[in-house]
């Protein structure tokens, strides 16, 4: 799950796809969610949550990655 105020487009989408590919995932395996919608996330089986350009939500039970905005 990518949590970011902006959905990757163009060059950033290609970079996001390369990052996913490096961990053997595809764009079809990933989702984007704006930080303000994170509270809508119900039961999940997420393994990783990437917070890009926003503060990480420590209440999410998954591995976290944080970075500047893509």
Secondary structure, 3 states (H helix, E strand, C coil): CEEECCCCCHHHHHHHHHHHHHCCCCHHHCCEECHHHHHHCCCCCCCEEEEECCCCCCCCCCEEEEECCC
